[in-house]
Amino acid sequence: MIIYGRRPVAEYLKAGGRPKVIYLQRGSRFEDELLELISGHRTLLVPSKEINRLTSVRDHQGIAADIGEFKTYDRSRIITTSLKTNRPVLVVDRIQDVRNLGALIRSAEAFGFAGVVIPRRRTASITPAVVKTSAGAIFHIPVTIYNAAKFLSEYKKKGGFTVGLDMTGKDITTTRIPSPVALVVGSEGKGLSDLVRRSVDLLLKIPMFGRVQSLNASVAGGIGMFWIRLFAGRR
């Protein structure tokens, strides 16, 4: 995988990543902190046309890195960490927009979640665009590729609680949420799949006060993650 953008490349290096090569656009100026992180790694100076070709975008900010295959983690590690530390888990279901997926991962890392579960089917895969939208946060949180319903089943068998965001659910601000907990966020168009909906212990909704009765998936997920991180198991 070739990632791009100053923040994603910097976060990858901060996380201990060892890129195959870092591409720098000729004539670009970089911050001292980034240059320090790059130091010691193999770098190539390339013209703008070449870095445009490598990344297939124009917002690469003059830098890209070949990191090989994206590293994922076994689901058991995420489950164990969550149960031991009481930190929640984010499970995405049918999130097909790469920007929503990246934003959800960024929020999960920011709120200290134990990991992220991404299904292999009917959900966006991890791409350079997802990495860019996550602002590199994806390199600081364990990610597993696994079936959402199966993960929820295994999580519950180990003693965890599961909830899903859904407009038909109970008000998240007035409902007691046990901990540790796995939170499922579905697509803004189709919501949770039927199987996942049946798999969770509880459906929760974010109360609305305006005329528009829906939120972008990543916004709803961010609000849900913040609330759960703050109040799950405490009321």
Backbone hydrogen bonds in HBPLUS format (Angstrom, degrees):
<---DONOR---> <-ACCEPTOR-->    atom                        ^
c    i                          cat <-CA-CA->   ^        H-A-AA   ^      H-
h    n   atom  resd res      DA  || num        DHA   H-A  angle D-A-AA Bond
n    s   type  num  typ     dist DA aas  dist angle  dist       angle   num
A0067-ILE N   A0001-MET O   2.87 MM  66  5.64 158.0  1.92 178.9 173.4     1
A0003-ILE N   A0065-ALA O   2.90 MM  62  5.39 145.4  2.02 161.7 156.8     2
A0065-ALA N   A0003-ILE O   2.88 MM  62  5.39 152.9  1.95 147.4 152.3     3
A0005-GLY N   A0063-ILE O   3.23 MM  58  5.81 158.9  2.28 147.6 147.1     4
A0009-VAL N   A0005-GLY O   3.15 MM   4  6.21 166.0  2.17 150.9 155.2     5
A0010-ALA N   A0006-ARG O   2.94 MM   4  5.99 158.7  1.99 145.3 152.1     6
A0011-GLU N   A0007-ARG O   2.85 MM   4  6.05 164.2  1.88 160.7 164.4     7
A0012-TYR N   A0008-PRO O   2.97 MM   4  6.10 153.1  2.04 144.6 152.2     8
A0013-LEU N   A0009-VAL O   3.07 MM   4  6.32 157.6  2.13 148.3 153.6     9
A0014-LYS N   A0010-ALA O   2.87 MM   4  6.13 155.0  1.93 148.8 156.6    10
A0015-ALA N   A0011-GLU O   2.95 MM   4  6.07 142.0  2.09 141.2 150.4    11
A0017-GLY N   A0012-TYR O   2.96 MM   5  5.38 152.5  2.04 155.6 151.6    12
A0016-GLY N   A0013-LEU O   3.00 MM   3  5.17 158.0  2.05 108.0 112.9    13
A0020-LYS N   A0066-ASP O   2.73 MM  46  5.47 151.4  1.81 167.7 177.6    14
A0066-ASP N   A0021-VAL O   2.94 MM  45  5.51 162.6  1.97 164.5 169.6    15
A0022-ILE N   A0042-ARG O   2.88 MM  20  6.23 152.0  1.96 147.3 156.7    16
A0044-LEU N   A0022-ILE O   2.85 MM  22  6.26 148.7  1.95 160.5 164.6    17
A0023-TYR N   A0064-ALA O   2.70 MM  41  5.08 155.8  1.76 143.3 151.3    18
A0064-ALA N   A0023-TYR O   3.01 MM  41  5.08 149.9  2.10 143.3 147.9    19
A0024-LEU N   A0044-LEU O   2.84 MM  20  6.05 169.4  1.85 161.8 163.0    20
A0046-VAL N   A0024-LEU O   2.85 MM  22  6.06 162.2  1.88 155.3 160.0    21
A0025-GLN N   A0062-GLY O   2.90 MM  37  4.78 165.4  1.92 140.2 139.0    22
A0028-SER N   A0025-GLN O   3.17 MM   3  5.75 163.5  2.20 136.7 137.8    23
A0026-ARG N   A0046-VAL O   2.88 MM  20  5.70 155.9  1.94 148.4 151.7    24
A0035-LEU N   A0031-GLU O   2.99 MM   4  6.30 161.8  2.02 156.0 161.7    25
A0036-GLU N   A0032-ASP O   2.90 MM   4  6.11 149.4  1.99 148.0 156.3    26
A0037-LEU N   A0033-GLU O   3.07 MM   4  6.36 150.4  2.16 142.2 149.9    27
A0038-ILE N   A0034-LEU O   2.94 MM   4  6.18 152.9  2.01 149.9 157.6    28
A0039-SER N   A0035-LEU O   3.00 MM   4  6.09 140.6  2.16 139.7 149.5    29
A0041-HIS N   A0038-ILE O   2.97 MM   3  5.72 158.7  2.02 150.2 152.2    30
A0050-GLU N   A0047-PRO O   3.04 MM   3  5.45 125.5  2.35 106.6 119.8    31
A0051-ILE N   A0047-PRO O   3.24 MM   4  6.65 161.1  2.28 156.6 161.4    32
A0052-ASN N   A0048-SER O   2.90 MM   4  6.01 151.4  1.98 149.2 157.7    33
A0053-ARG N   A0049-LYS O   3.01 MM   4  6.17 148.4  2.11 137.3 145.6    34
A0054-LEU N   A0050-GLU O   2.91 MM   4  6.18 157.3  1.96 149.2 155.4    35
A0055-THR N   A0051-ILE O   3.10 MM   4  6.12 155.5  2.16 141.6 146.9    36
A0056-SER N   A0052-ASN O   2.77 MM   4  5.45 138.6  1.94 139.8 150.7    37
A0063-ILE N   A0060-HIS O   3.29 MM   3  5.92 166.7  2.31 118.3 121.6    38
A0073-TYR N   A0143-VAL O   2.81 MM  70  5.77 159.9  1.84 147.0 152.6    39
A0077-ARG N   A0074-ASP O   3.09 MM   3  5.68 139.8  2.26 113.3 122.8    40
A0079-ILE N   A0075-ARG O   2.97 MM   4  6.28 164.1  1.99 158.0 162.5    41
A0080-THR N   A0076-SER O   2.94 MM   4  6.01 166.8  1.96 145.5 149.5    42
A0081-THR N   A0077-ARG O   3.01 MM   4  6.12 162.9  2.04 145.2 150.1    43
A0082-SER N   A0078-ILE O   2.95 MM   4  6.09 162.9  1.98 150.3 155.1    44
A0083-LEU N   A0079-ILE O   2.97 MM   4  6.17 167.0  1.99 156.9 159.8    45
A0084-LYS N   A0080-THR O   2.98 MM   4  6.06 155.4  2.04 149.2 155.8    46
A0085-THR N   A0081-THR O   2.98 MM   4  5.96 151.8  2.07 147.9 154.6    47
A0086-ASN N   A0082-SER O   2.81 MM   4  5.32 128.9  2.08 143.5 151.9    48
A0114-ALA N   A0088-PRO O   2.71 MM  26  5.84 162.7  1.74 170.9 177.1    49
A0089-VAL N   A0181-VAL O   3.08 MM  92  6.56 144.9  2.20 142.1 150.6    50
A0183-LEU N   A0089-VAL O   2.81 MM  94  6.15 161.6  1.85 176.2 172.0    51
A0090-LEU N   A0115-GLY O   3.08 MM  25  6.39 172.7  2.08 160.2 159.4    52
A0117-VAL N   A0090-LEU O   2.80 MM  27  6.25 154.0  1.87 155.4 164.1    53
A0091-VAL N   A0183-LEU O   2.75 MM  92  5.89 162.3  1.78 162.3 159.5    54
A0185-VAL N   A0091-VAL O   2.91 MM  94  6.40 152.6  1.99 160.9 170.0    55
A0092-VAL N   A0117-VAL O   3.06 MM  25  6.33 171.6  2.07 173.4 170.7    56
A0093-ASP N   A0185-VAL O   2.91 MM  92  6.02 151.9  1.99 155.4 151.8    57
A0124-ALA N   A0095-ILE O   2.84 MM  29  6.17 174.3  1.84 142.5 143.4    58
A0101-LEU N   A0097-ASP O   3.02 MM   4  6.36 162.0  2.06 155.5 160.9    59
A0102-GLY N   A0098-VAL O   2.91 MM   4  6.07 164.4  1.93 145.9 150.3    60
A0103-ALA N   A0099-ARG O   2.96 MM   4  6.05 158.2  2.01 143.6 149.7    61
A0104-LEU N   A0100-ASN O   2.90 MM   4  6.09 154.8  1.97 149.1 155.8    62
A0105-ILE N   A0101-LEU O   3.02 MM   4  6.27 160.4  2.06 152.6 157.4    63
A0106-ARG N   A0102-GLY O   2.99 MM   4  6.21 156.2  2.05 145.2 152.0    64
A0107-SER N   A0103-ALA O   3.01 MM   4  6.27 157.2  2.06 146.8 152.1    65
A0108-ALA N   A0104-LEU O   2.90 MM   4  6.13 159.6  1.94 150.1 156.1    66
A0109-GLU N   A0105-ILE O   3.01 MM   4  6.26 158.1  2.06 151.5 156.2    67
A0110-ALA N   A0106-ARG O   2.96 MM   4  6.16 160.4  2.00 146.4 152.5    68
A0111-PHE N   A0107-SER O   2.90 MM   4  6.08 149.8  1.99 152.9 159.5    69
A0113-PHE N   A0108-ALA O   2.92 MM   5  5.25 169.3  1.93 164.2 160.5    70
A0112-GLY N   A0109-GLU O   3.13 MM   3  5.16 162.9  2.16 106.9 110.4    71
A0116-VAL N   A0142-PRO O   2.94 MM  26  6.42 147.5  2.05 151.8 162.3    72
A0144-THR N   A0116-VAL O   2.94 MM  28  6.36 162.6  1.97 167.3 173.2    73
A0118-ILE N   A0144-THR O   2.91 MM  26  6.23 168.7  1.93 166.1 169.9    74
A0146-TYR N   A0118-ILE O   3.06 MM  28  6.03 136.5  2.26 118.0 130.4    75
A0130-VAL N   A0127-THR O   3.05 MM   3  5.15 121.6  2.40  99.9 114.2    76
A0131-VAL N   A0127-THR O   3.04 MM   4  6.41 160.8  2.08 154.9 160.1    77
A0132-LYS N   A0128-PRO O   2.87 MM   4  6.11 157.8  1.92 146.9 153.0    78
A0133-THR N   A0129-ALA O   2.94 MM   4  6.12 163.5  1.97 147.5 151.5    79
A0134-SER N   A0130-VAL O   2.95 MM   4  6.11 145.1  2.08 145.0 154.7    80
A0136-GLY N   A0131-VAL O   3.29 MM   5  5.71 161.6  2.33 165.6 162.9    81
A0135-ALA N   A0132-LYS O   2.97 MM   3  5.12 154.9  2.03 105.7 113.6    82
A0137-ALA N   A0134-SER O   3.01 MM   3  5.35 164.3  2.03 114.6 117.5    83
A0139-PHE N   A0136-GLY O   3.09 MM   3  5.87 167.1  2.11 121.5 125.2    84
A0140-HIS N   A0137-ALA O   2.91 MM   3  5.38 165.5  1.93 119.3 123.7    85
A0151-PHE N   A0147-ASN O   2.98 MM   4  6.15 155.2  2.04 148.7 156.2    86
A0152-LEU N   A0148-ALA O   2.97 MM   4  6.26 162.6  2.00 155.4 159.5    87
A0153-SER N   A0149-ALA O   3.05 MM   4  6.27 155.5  2.11 145.4 151.9    88
A0154-GLU N   A0150-LYS O   2.98 MM   4  6.22 162.8  2.01 152.0 156.0    89
A0155-TYR N   A0151-PHE O   2.80 MM   4  5.97 157.7  1.85 154.0 161.1    90
A0156-LYS N   A0152-LEU O   2.97 MM   4  6.13 156.5  2.03 146.3 151.7    91
A0157-LYS N   A0153-SER O   3.05 MM   4  6.27 155.8  2.11 145.6 152.3    92
A0158-LYS N   A0154-GLU O   3.16 MM   4  6.37 138.5  2.34 140.7 150.5    93
A0160-GLY N   A0155-TYR O   2.94 MM   5  5.38 158.1  1.99 148.5 143.5    94
A0159-GLY N   A0156-LYS O   2.95 MM   3  5.07 155.1  2.01 104.1 112.3    95
A0161-PHE N   A0180-PRO O   2.98 MM  19  6.16 156.9  2.04 144.2 151.7    96
A0182-ALA N   A0161-PHE O   2.83 MM  21  6.34 146.5  1.94 151.5 162.1    97
A0201-ASP N   A0162-THR O   2.93 MM  39  5.22 136.4  2.12 118.3 130.1    98
A0202-LEU N   A0162-THR O   3.25 MM  40  6.65 136.9  2.45 141.8 153.4    99
A0163-VAL N   A0182-ALA O   2.93 MM  19  6.26 165.3  1.95 169.2 170.4   100
A0184-VAL N   A0163-VAL O   2.86 MM  21  6.24 149.4  1.95 144.5 154.8   101
A0164-GLY N   A0202-LEU O   2.96 MM  38  6.51 145.6  2.08 151.3 161.5   102
A0204-LEU N   A0164-GLY O   2.81 MM  40  6.02 164.6  1.83 161.1 164.0   103
A0165-LEU N   A0184-VAL O   3.03 MM  19  6.33 164.3  2.05 172.2 170.1   104
A0166-ASP N   A0204-LEU O   2.70 MM  38  5.70 163.2  1.72 154.0 157.9   105
A0169-GLY N   A0166-ASP O   2.96 MM   3  5.40 165.3  1.98 120.2 123.5   106
A0170-LYS N   A0203-LEU O   2.95 MM  33  6.28 155.7  2.01 139.1 131.1   107
A0205-LYS N   A0170-LYS O   2.71 MM  35  5.65 155.7  1.77 145.8 145.3   108
A0174-THR N   A0171-ASP O   3.20 MM   3  5.60 157.8  2.25 110.5 116.8   109
A0172-ILE N   A0205-LYS O   2.91 MM  33  5.60 163.2  1.94 166.2 160.6   110
A0233-GLY N   A0177-ILE O   2.60 MM  56  5.85 142.9  1.74 164.7 171.1   111
A0191-GLY N   A0187-SER O   2.71 MM   4  4.60 134.0  1.92 123.3 135.0   112
A0197-ARG N   A0193-SER O   2.85 MM   4  6.04 160.5  1.89 157.2 163.6   113
A0198-ARG N   A0194-ASP O   3.03 MM   4  6.26 151.5  2.11 145.1 151.6   114
A0199-SER N   A0195-LEU O   3.10 MM   4  6.22 123.1  2.44 131.8 146.7   115
A0199-SER N   A0196-VAL O   2.94 MM   3  4.83 134.5  2.15  94.5 108.4   116
A0200-VAL N   A0196-VAL O   3.24 MM   4  6.49 134.0  2.46 153.8 161.2   117
A0219-VAL N   A0216-ASN O   3.07 MM   3  5.22 120.2  2.45 100.4 115.6   118
A0220-ALA N   A0216-ASN O   2.87 MM   4  6.12 171.9  1.87 167.8 169.4   119
A0221-GLY N   A0217-ALA O   2.85 MM   4  5.94 158.2  1.90 143.9 151.0   120
A0222-GLY N   A0218-SER O   2.91 MM   4  5.96 150.2  2.00 134.1 142.2   121
A0223-ILE N   A0219-VAL O   2.99 MM   4  6.29 160.7  2.03 153.7 158.0   122
A0224-GLY N   A0220-ALA O   2.89 MM   4  6.10 165.6  1.91 152.4 156.9   123
A0225-MET N   A0221-GLY O   2.80 MM   4  5.96 159.4  1.85 150.6 156.3   124
A0226-PHE N   A0222-GLY O   3.00 MM   4  6.15 162.0  2.03 146.3 151.1   125
A0227-TRP N   A0223-ILE O   3.00 MM   4  6.22 167.9  2.01 154.5 157.5   126
A0228-ILE N   A0224-GLY O   2.99 MM   4  6.09 166.0  2.01 150.6 154.8   127
A0229-ARG N   A0225-MET O   2.88 MM   4  5.94 161.1  1.92 149.1 154.9   128
A0230-LEU N   A0226-PHE O   3.03 MM   4  6.14 145.2  2.15 142.9 152.1   129
A0231-PHE N   A0227-TRP O   2.84 MM   4  5.95 158.9  1.88 153.4 158.9   130
A0232-ALA N   A0228-ILE O   2.92 MM   4  4.89 155.5  1.98 128.7 134.5   131
A0234-ARG N   A0231-PHE O   2.97 MM   3  5.27 163.0  2.00 139.8 137.3   132
